[in-house]
Amino acid sequence: MSVFDPSTESPIAHAIVAPDGSLTFADPALIALNQRAGGMRGAPLAVPQLATIARLARRLGIIVSRGVVVADDEADVELWVRAQPDGDNIRLSVTGWREIGAWRPARPSPEAEADYLRSDTDWRWETDSSLRLTFVSLDAGPKHGFDAFAALGQPLTAMFALDTGADGALPILDSLARRRALASQPARLRSSGKSVILTADVRHDASGTFAGFIGAARMVADEGTPSVLVPETLSATFTTGLDKALRTPLARIVANADSINAQADGPVQADYADYAADIASAGRHLLELVDDLVDLQAVERADFTLKPEPVDLADVARRAAGLLSVRASNADVAIVRPAMDEKVAALGDFRRVLQILVNLIGNAVRYSPKGSHVTVAATRSDAQAIVVVADRGKGVAANDQIRIFEKFERVDPSEAGGNGLGLYIARRLARAMQGDLTIESAPGEGARFVLTLPADPARH
């Protein structure tokens, strides 16, 4: 059934979204669309595309207009959405309402279908293009200790902890980069820690774009798990290839998008300038991922070492805070840094210490509430030089404080943020300099990340 009949309704439907994201008013067409998505008036807006545009307009404080496709019953609907800040609220105006046939995933190849249904496959799973689970065999849950229904909509990594393969790489990353079938991805079930092998065929949409995986899982007996499933290094071939293949085109995308956003070649429509800013932001995120993968390759090499040199830890902390001052100001968070006359003599690699502190302070700013402050303090004991980065965010539960230092791990994968590599790399770097990185935190009380390095005895 079409959600909007232009012969009987106004061609524009309006709604008001409150500061907490709830729908406080809507015309009948939007009420019906929202209800079919599982929402109701007074509750958070349930149509993801509309909610995303409303949040973007609120964050930027400007009008945001763009086209979207919304799933509705057995059809998809093309809409044009305009979100305008109005005091504390966001006013939505929705036009278009063109019903199109919903996309249906193509069946996997006969060879892949046979592969998934073979006798040694324990259950099937599917994801969308964001690697969120859209299907899990319901009968697999009780047998293997997880809730298959609750897993739907969660990231693939919420169910599986991914391990590196025989060559030290994560096969799923190579599969994503090359858009080809996933042959064998070793993993562990988070619910039980048991080993499993994942295989998958790539799914494409009608335009040929990557649309997710259709996969299978096969349990691996603990005693038969090959030792190569958890190697110490990441494949140099994979990261080096991606570094060369992605860095230059991504840099061009970011530069061109920034140029459009700044209207360097002449005025452009405001919403197109906003799109360009979004593109530039996404490009920078991908460049950061490439940098992290290259760093990951380096820190996991068996021969990775850092040559210690005298550094002023208080000075490095001030520099790192300065690099993040604009981001903090935009987030309405203040950074309290060491005084200019403070000096803390340590031994370490200046560039790597700066990298660690930029990561810690950036995380602290990201998770701090508006109007709060992040404190960066440098001190020294007899044998150690110490920097503490403290925030007043929601904190980290005790059972998550070990997990956040592991590869590709985040406390809440659904939150906007990094890729789960920053803290893992930071701790590896700290330990390579004969120091350490630890956390002190409790839910609701913020977090204190403590970087320790050897003190410089020559400058005590």
BAZA-106192 format. One line per field, with one value per residue (C-alpha): residue number from 1; residue in three letters; x, y, z. Coordinates in nm, 2 decimals, always signed. Layout:
REM residues N
n	NUM ...
res	ala ...
c1	X ...
c2	Y ...
c3	Z ...
//
This chain:
REM residues 460
n	1 2 3 4 5 6 7 8 9 10 11 12 13 14 15 16 17 18 19 20 21 22 23 24 25 26 27 28 29 30 31 32 33 34 35 36 37 38 39 40 41 42 43 44 45 46 47 48 49 50 51 52 53 54 55 56 57 58 59 60 61 62 63 64 65 66 67 68 69 70 71 72 73 74 75 76 77 78 79 80 81 82 83 84 85 86 87 88 89 90 91 92 93 94 95 96 97 98 99 100 101 102 103 104 105 106 107 108 109 110 111 112 113 114 115 116 117 118 119 120 121 122 123 124 125 126 127 128 129 130 131 132 133 134 135 136 137 138 139 140 141 142 143 144 145 146 147 148 149 150 151 152 153 154 155 156 157 158 159 160 161 162 163 164 165 166 167 168 169 170 171 172 173 174 175 176 177 178 179 180 181 182 183 184 185 186 187 188 189 190 191 192 193 194 195 196 197 198 199 200 201 202 203 204 205 206 207 208 209 210 211 212 213 214 215 216 217 218 219 220 221 222 223 224 225 226 227 228 229 230 231 232 233 234 235 236 237 238 239 240 241 242 243 244 245 246 247 248 249 250 251 252 253 254 255 256 257 258 259 260 261 262 263 264 265 266 267 268 269 270 271 272 273 274 275 276 277 278 279 280 281 282 283 284 285 286 287 288 289 290 291 292 293 294 295 296 297 298 299 300 301 302 303 304 305 306 307 308 309 310 311 312 313 314 315 316 317 318 319 320 321 322 323 324 325 326 327 328 329 330 331 332 333 334 335 336 337 338 339 340 341 342 343 344 345 346 347 348 349 350 351 352 353 354 355 356 357 358 359 360 361 362 363 364 365 366 367 368 369 370 371 372 373 374 375 376 377 378 379 380 381 382 383 384 385 386 387 388 389 390 391 392 393 394 395 396 397 398 399 400 401 402 403 404 405 406 407 408 409 410 411 412 413 414 415 416 417 418 419 420 421 422 423 424 425 426 427 428 429 430 431 432 433 434 435 436 437 438 439 440 441 442 443 444 445 446 447 448 449 450 451 452 453 454 455 456 457 458 459 460
res	met ser val phe asp pro ser thr glu ser pro ile ala his ala ile val ala pro asp gly ser leu thr phe ala asp pro ala leu ile ala leu asn gln arg ala gly gly met arg gly ala pro leu ala val pro gln leu ala thr ile ala arg leu ala arg arg leu gly ile ile val ser arg gly val val val ala asp asp glu ala asp val glu leu trp val arg ala gln pro asp gly asp asn ile arg leu ser val thr gly trp arg glu ile gly ala trp arg pro ala arg pro ser pro glu ala glu ala asp tyr leu arg ser asp thr asp trp arg trp glu thr asp ser ser leu arg leu thr phe val ser leu asp ala gly pro lys his gly phe asp ala phe ala ala leu gly gln pro leu thr ala met phe ala leu asp thr gly ala asp gly ala leu pro ile leu asp ser leu ala arg arg arg ala leu ala ser gln pro ala arg leu arg ser ser gly lys ser val ile leu thr ala asp val arg his asp ala ser gly thr phe ala gly phe ile gly ala ala arg met val ala asp glu gly thr pro ser val leu val pro glu thr leu ser ala thr phe thr thr gly leu asp lys ala leu arg thr pro leu ala arg ile val ala asn ala asp ser ile asn ala gln ala asp gly pro val gln ala asp tyr ala asp tyr ala ala asp ile ala ser ala gly arg his leu leu glu leu val asp asp leu val asp leu gln ala val glu arg ala asp phe thr leu lys pro glu pro val asp leu ala asp val ala arg arg ala ala gly leu leu ser val arg ala ser asn ala asp val ala ile val arg pro ala met asp glu lys val ala ala leu gly asp phe arg arg val leu gln ile leu val asn leu ile gly asn ala val arg tyr ser pro lys gly ser his val thr val ala ala thr arg ser asp ala gln ala ile val val val ala asp arg gly lys gly val ala ala asn asp gln ile arg ile phe glu lys phe glu arg val asp pro ser glu ala gly gly asn gly leu gly leu tyr ile ala arg arg leu ala arg ala met gln gly asp leu thr ile glu ser ala pro gly glu gly ala arg phe val leu thr leu pro ala asp pro ala arg his
c1	+0.00 +0.14 +0.20 +0.09 -0.18 -0.12 -0.48 -0.62 -0.34 -0.13 +0.19 +0.40 +0.40 +0.53 +0.67 +0.84 +1.13 +1.21 +1.57 +1.56 +1.48 +1.11 +0.83 +0.61 +0.39 +0.34 +0.09 -0.10 +0.13 +0.43 +0.25 +0.16 +0.51 +0.66 +0.41 +0.49 +0.86 +0.76 +0.74 +0.47 +0.42 +0.61 +0.87 +1.20 +1.15 +1.16 +1.24 +1.63 +1.68 +1.46 +1.61 +1.96 +1.88 +1.72 +2.03 +2.26 +2.06 +2.06 +2.44 +2.53 +2.26 +2.17 +1.90 +1.98 +1.79 +1.85 +1.67 +1.63 +1.47 +1.27 +1.15 +0.77 +0.58 +0.64 +0.77 +1.03 +0.94 +1.16 +1.13 +1.29 +1.35 +1.41 +1.52 +1.52 +1.63 +1.36 +1.47 +1.53 +1.32 +1.38 +1.10 +1.08 +0.92 +0.88 +0.78 +0.81 +0.65 +0.72 +0.67 +0.93 +0.97 +1.17 +1.51 +1.54 +1.88 +2.00 +2.04 +2.40 +2.56 +2.47 +2.82 +2.80 +2.45 +2.58 +2.88 +2.66 +2.43 +2.70 +2.70 +2.98 +2.81 +2.65 +2.44 +2.38 +2.41 +2.36 +2.46 +2.38 +2.64 +2.73 +2.80 +2.50 +2.33 +2.00 +1.96 +2.08 +1.96 +1.72 +1.80 +2.17 +2.12 +2.02 +2.28 +2.57 +2.47 +2.35 +2.02 +1.98 +1.68 +1.86 +2.16 +1.96 +2.06 +2.38 +2.73 +2.88 +3.16 +2.90 +2.85 +3.20 +3.55 +3.75 +4.10 +4.37 +4.43 +4.74 +4.91 +4.85 +4.57 +4.20 +4.04 +3.72 +3.90 +4.06 +3.72 +3.56 +3.84 +3.82 +3.45 +3.50 +3.38 +3.51 +3.68 +3.78 +3.76 +3.87 +3.67 +3.54 +3.18 +3.16 +2.90 +3.12 +3.47 +3.44 +3.63 +3.44 +3.52 +3.31 +3.26 +3.05 +2.94 +2.93 +2.58 +2.52 +2.23 +2.06 +2.33 +2.61 +2.71 +2.82 +2.51 +2.65 +2.74 +2.55 +2.75 +2.78 +2.95 +3.13 +3.23 +3.59 +3.68 +3.92 +4.17 +4.18 +4.21 +4.53 +4.78 +4.80 +4.45 +4.60 +4.94 +5.13 +5.15 +4.92 +4.98 +5.23 +5.09 +4.74 +4.82 +5.09 +4.86 +4.58 +4.81 +4.93 +4.59 +4.38 +4.58 +4.62 +4.25 +4.12 +4.34 +4.20 +3.84 +3.90 +4.07 +3.80 +3.52 +3.68 +3.72 +3.35 +3.25 +3.46 +3.31 +3.66 +3.56 +3.24 +2.91 +2.72 +2.38 +2.40 +2.29 +2.55 +2.82 +2.69 +2.71 +3.07 +3.15 +3.00 +3.21 +3.53 +3.46 +3.40 +3.72 +3.93 +3.78 +3.90 +4.24 +4.26 +4.17 +4.45 +4.70 +4.58 +4.62 +4.98 +5.05 +4.90 +5.13 +5.43 +5.35 +5.27 +5.61 +5.82 +6.12 +5.93 +6.13 +6.14 +6.47 +6.43 +6.52 +6.48 +6.13 +5.95 +5.62 +5.45 +5.54 +5.41 +5.09 +5.05 +5.11 +4.86 +4.60 +4.66 +4.61 +4.26 +4.16 +3.93 +3.76 +3.71 +3.57 +3.32 +3.21 +3.18 +3.45 +3.74 +4.09 +4.29 +4.66 +4.99 +5.11 +5.38 +5.65 +5.59 +5.85 +5.85 +6.16 +6.10 +6.25 +6.05 +5.98 +5.85 +5.62 +5.48 +5.41 +5.23 +5.03 +4.92 +4.82 +4.63 +4.43 +4.36 +4.26 +4.05 +3.86 +3.81 +3.67 +3.44 +3.28 +3.27 +2.93 +2.89 +3.01 +3.25 +3.63 +3.91 +4.21 +4.56 +4.82 +5.19 +5.38 +5.69 +5.79 +6.14 +6.14 +5.84 +5.71 +5.33 +5.05 +4.69 +4.40 +4.08 +3.73 +3.38 +3.20 +2.99 +3.29 +3.39 +3.25 +3.51 +3.44 +3.51 +3.84 +4.04 +3.84 +3.89 +4.26 +4.20 +4.20 +3.88 +3.70 +3.48 +3.26 +2.95 +2.99 +2.67 +2.82 +2.99 +3.36 +3.67 +3.75 +3.86 +4.23 +4.34 +4.38 +4.53 +4.80 +4.85 +4.92 +5.15 +5.34 +5.36 +5.50 +5.75 +5.89 +5.91 +5.61 +5.24 +4.89 +4.61 +4.26 +4.09 +3.71 +3.37 +3.03 +2.90 +3.23 +3.43 +3.76 +4.13 +4.38 +4.73 +5.04 +5.36 +5.71 +6.06 +6.18 +6.49 +6.75 +6.98 +6.73 +6.58
c2	+0.00 +0.34 +0.56 +0.88 +0.94 +1.28 +1.28 +1.29 +1.44 +1.76 +1.72 +1.81 +1.63 +1.81 +1.69 +1.83 +1.65 +1.74 +1.79 +1.43 +1.29 +1.22 +1.29 +1.56 +1.64 +1.49 +1.50 +1.18 +1.05 +1.07 +0.93 +0.62 +0.58 +0.61 +0.36 +0.11 +0.15 +0.06 +0.41 +0.63 +1.00 +1.11 +0.83 +0.86 +0.90 +0.54 +0.59 +0.58 +0.80 +1.08 +1.06 +1.08 +1.40 +1.56 +1.49 +1.63 +1.95 +1.98 +1.92 +2.16 +2.42 +2.46 +2.35 +2.00 +1.88 +1.54 +1.25 +0.92 +0.58 +0.44 +0.08 +0.06 -0.26 -0.45 -0.14 +0.13 +0.50 +0.78 +1.10 +1.44 +1.55 +1.91 +1.95 +2.30 +2.40 +2.59 +2.69 +2.36 +2.16 +2.04 +2.09 +1.83 +1.88 +1.57 +1.56 +1.32 +1.01 +0.80 +0.43 +0.20 -0.18 -0.29 -0.44 -0.81 -0.97 -1.19 -1.55 -1.66 -1.86 -2.23 -2.32 -2.09 -2.21 -2.57 -2.47 -2.31 -2.61 -2.87 -3.11 -2.94 -2.60 -2.54 -2.23 -1.95 -1.57 -1.26 -0.89 -0.57 -0.34 -0.20 -0.56 -0.56 -0.89 -0.92 -1.30 -1.57 -1.93 -1.93 -2.29 -2.21 -1.99 -2.24 -2.49 -2.24 -2.02 -1.70 -1.53 -1.53 -1.30 -1.04 -1.05 -0.91 -0.55 -0.58 -0.56 -0.89 -0.83 -0.82 -1.20 -1.29 -1.18 -1.20 -1.35 -1.32 -1.60 -1.80 -1.51 -1.27 -1.08 -1.05 -1.23 -1.03 -0.70 -0.83 -0.96 -0.62 -0.43 -0.65 -0.72 -1.09 -1.41 -1.47 -1.81 -1.87 -1.62 -1.76 -1.62 -1.69 -1.68 -1.40 -1.59 -1.89 -1.82 -2.13 -2.12 -2.09 -2.06 -1.81 -1.83 -1.60 -1.49 -1.12 -0.99 -0.70 -0.47 -0.39 -0.14 -0.38 -0.21 -0.42 -0.50 -0.73 -1.10 -1.42 -1.65 -1.97 -2.06 -2.39 -2.47 -2.58 -2.83 -2.66 -2.95 -2.92 -2.55 -2.47 -2.26 -2.02 -1.88 -1.63 -1.52 -1.22 -1.01 -0.85 -0.93 -0.68 -0.75 -0.65 -0.33 -0.21 -0.28 -0.09 +0.20 +0.25 +0.19 +0.40 +0.69 +0.90 +0.87 +0.93 +1.24 +1.37 +1.30 +1.49 +1.78 +1.82 +1.79 +2.05 +2.28 +2.24 +2.30 +2.61 +2.73 +2.80 +2.79 +2.99 +2.97 +2.64 +2.55 +2.53 +2.16 +2.06 +2.23 +2.03 +1.71 +1.79 +1.84 +1.50 +1.34 +1.51 +1.38 +1.03 +1.04 +1.15 +0.87 +0.62 +0.78 +0.73 +0.37 +0.32 +0.49 +0.26 -0.05 +0.05 +0.12 -0.22 -0.39 -0.21 -0.27 -0.64 -0.72 -0.94 -0.71 -0.38 -0.15 +0.22 +0.40 +0.59 +0.96 +1.24 +1.39 +1.65 +1.47 +1.78 +1.96 +1.67 +1.67 +2.05 +1.99 +1.71 +1.92 +2.21 +1.98 +1.89 +2.24 +2.31 +1.98 +2.03 +2.38 +2.26 +1.99 +2.26 +2.07 +2.25 +2.09 +2.16 +2.11 +2.12 +2.47 +2.62 +2.61 +2.24 +1.99 +1.61 +1.44 +1.10 +0.85 +0.77 +0.83 +1.19 +1.11 +0.80 +0.96 +1.24 +0.98 +0.81 +1.13 +1.26 +0.93 +0.95 +1.32 +1.27 +0.99 +1.19 +1.48 +1.25 +1.09 +1.40 +1.58 +1.93 +2.20 +1.96 +1.95 +1.70 +1.72 +1.64 +1.62 +1.53 +1.42 +1.22 +0.96 +0.84 +0.59 +0.69 +0.98 +0.99 +1.16 +1.12 +1.20 +1.22 +1.29 +1.32 +1.09 +0.78 +0.57 +0.21 -0.09 -0.31 -0.61 -0.38 -0.23 -0.52 -0.56 -0.20 -0.26 -0.55 -0.53 -0.41 -0.38 -0.10 -0.08 +0.01 -0.06 +0.12 +0.46 +0.69 +0.67 +0.50 +0.15 -0.02 +0.00 +0.32 +0.19 -0.14 +0.04 +0.30 +0.03 -0.16 +0.16 +0.24 -0.10 -0.08 +0.22 +0.02 +0.19 +0.11 +0.24 +0.16 +0.28 +0.36 +0.40 +0.33 +0.37 +0.72 +0.85 +0.92 +0.76 +0.81 +0.68 +0.67 +0.66 +0.57 +0.59 +0.55 +0.87 +1.03 +0.99 +1.24 +1.52 +1.44
c3	+0.00 -0.09 +0.21 +0.03 -0.23 -0.39 -0.51 -0.16 +0.05 +0.06 -0.15 +0.15 +0.48 +0.79 +1.13 +1.43 +1.60 +1.96 +2.10 +2.23 +1.88 +1.96 +1.72 +1.87 +1.57 +1.22 +0.94 +0.88 +0.60 +0.82 +1.12 +0.92 +0.78 +1.13 +1.28 +1.01 +1.11 +1.47 +1.61 +1.77 +1.85 +2.15 +2.10 +1.90 +1.53 +1.40 +1.03 +1.03 +0.72 +0.86 +1.20 +1.06 +0.86 +1.16 +1.38 +1.11 +1.08 +1.46 +1.48 +1.20 +1.29 +0.92 +0.68 +0.54 +0.23 +0.05 -0.11 +0.06 -0.01 +0.28 +0.32 +0.37 +0.38 +0.06 -0.14 -0.11 -0.12 -0.26 -0.05 -0.06 +0.30 +0.43 +0.79 +0.93 +1.28 +1.46 +1.81 +2.00 +1.75 +1.40 +1.14 +0.87 +0.53 +0.32 -0.05 -0.34 -0.21 -0.52 -0.46 -0.62 -0.61 -0.31 -0.39 -0.34 -0.29 -0.56 -0.47 -0.42 -0.70 -0.71 -0.61 -0.30 -0.22 -0.22 -0.01 +0.26 +0.27 +0.30 +0.59 +0.79 +0.80 +1.14 +1.06 +0.81 +0.86 +0.64 +0.67 +0.50 +0.34 +0.69 +0.81 +1.04 +1.08 +0.89 +0.92 +1.16 +1.17 +1.46 +1.56 +1.60 +1.91 +2.17 +2.05 +2.06 +2.35 +2.19 +2.11 +1.73 +1.73 +1.95 +1.72 +1.43 +1.35 +1.55 +1.39 +1.28 +1.53 +1.81 +1.75 +1.64 +1.76 +1.43 +1.43 +1.17 +0.92 +0.83 +0.66 +0.95 +0.78 +0.85 +0.55 +0.58 +0.53 +0.21 +0.10 +0.16 -0.02 -0.32 -0.31 -0.35 -0.16 +0.19 +0.18 +0.54 +0.83 +1.17 +1.45 +1.81 +1.93 +2.19 +2.38 +2.45 +2.31 +2.09 +1.75 +1.43 +1.06 +0.86 +0.48 +0.27 -0.08 -0.17 -0.23 -0.48 -0.53 -0.86 -0.95 -0.88 -0.55 -0.25 -0.04 +0.22 +0.28 +0.26 +0.48 +0.68 +1.01 +1.09 +1.44 +1.50 +1.77 +2.02 +2.00 +1.62 +1.59 +1.40 +1.59 +1.29 +1.36 +1.61 +1.47 +1.59 +1.27 +1.02 +0.65 +0.50 +0.16 +0.25 +0.43 +0.19 -0.10 +0.05 +0.16 -0.20 -0.37 -0.14 +0.00 -0.32 -0.44 -0.09 -0.05 -0.39 -0.28 +0.05 -0.12 -0.39 -0.14 +0.09 -0.22 -0.30 +0.06 +0.08 -0.26 -0.38 -0.75 -0.70 -0.51 -0.50 -0.35 +0.03 +0.05 -0.20 +0.01 +0.31 +0.11 +0.02 +0.39 +0.47 +0.19 +0.31 +0.67 +0.54 +0.34 +0.63 +0.84 +0.57 +0.56 +0.94 +0.89 +0.63 +0.88 +1.16 +0.94 +0.85 +1.22 +1.31 +1.06 +1.22 +1.59 +1.54 +1.37 +1.59 +1.54 +1.61 +1.84 +1.92 +1.99 +2.32 +2.32 +2.57 +2.55 +2.77 +2.84 +2.96 +2.63 +2.42 +2.62 +2.55 +2.18 +2.16 +2.34 +2.10 +1.80 +1.93 +2.06 +1.76 +1.78 +2.15 +2.10 +1.84 +2.09 +2.37 +2.57 +2.74 +2.76 +3.07 +2.98 +3.17 +3.25 +3.01 +3.28 +3.36 +3.25 +3.28 +3.15 +3.00 +2.75 +2.44 +2.07 +2.04 +1.73 +1.89 +2.22 +2.04 +1.85 +2.17 +2.35 +2.04 +2.04 +2.42 +2.42 +2.10 +2.27 +2.58 +2.39 +2.18 +2.49 +2.71 +2.77 +2.65 +2.89 +3.07 +3.05 +2.98 +3.21 +3.08 +3.36 +3.35 +3.66 +3.75 +4.01 +4.07 +3.79 +3.58 +3.38 +3.37 +3.17 +3.29 +3.05 +3.24 +3.12 +3.27 +3.02 +3.09 +3.20 +3.12 +3.31 +3.48 +3.24 +2.94 +3.06 +2.92 +2.60 +2.48 +2.44 +2.20 +1.82 +1.66 +2.00 +2.11 +2.42 +2.21 +1.83 +1.76 +1.87 +1.63 +1.66 +1.55 +1.42 +1.74 +1.66 +1.84 +2.19 +2.08 +1.88 +2.16 +2.42 +2.19 +2.12 +2.50 +2.58 +2.29 +2.47 +2.80 +2.93 +2.96 +2.90 +3.16 +3.25 +3.57 +3.54 +3.66 +3.49 +3.53 +3.67 +3.36 +3.27 +3.34 +3.09 +3.24 +3.01 +3.18 +3.03 +3.18 +3.34 +3.20 +3.48 +3.32 +3.36 +3.70
//
